[in-house]
Amino acid sequence: MSSSTTLKLGRVAVTLPVGFVILGKDDAEIHLTLQKAHRAPPFNIAHMMVSDAAETCRRCQEHGFRIIPKLEDKDYGLRSFVFADHDGNRIDVGELL
């Protein structure tokens, strides 16, 4: 039996078992497989909307994720930031203003 860790990011729960990650919200889930030879691309690989971007940003920092760029309100109606996970994969996070 493998162990797992769950990280709550706003309304999204991220579960980290050995070998893959499950991103879940309500009845929706995305399963991503670990690829040992994977190299993170220099662009965002996923986008997610949350109810509280500031809290999500704080939690990402708490878990050691790099924030690029910082949390800010955009003129197109989103409060957003991008974080890079421990492998360098970039995920864009937004909240409707």
C-alpha angles and dihedrals in degrees: 000000000000124000124235140195126215122208118188114215108183106296092345124088117204115202117197113197122163112290101007145032129231119207110196138181122169105315095340124095135176116201117203123189124221112242112193094206093047118130117197113244121232092247138066111282097190141018126208134183119218135181094235116029093178092056091044090051091050091051092048090053090046089057093049099256116151113242113220116193108011125249111280143151112255124211089237092069104267134112101211151159138172125234130194117216122222090277093050097255110149122224122187115218124196141178123195112242 
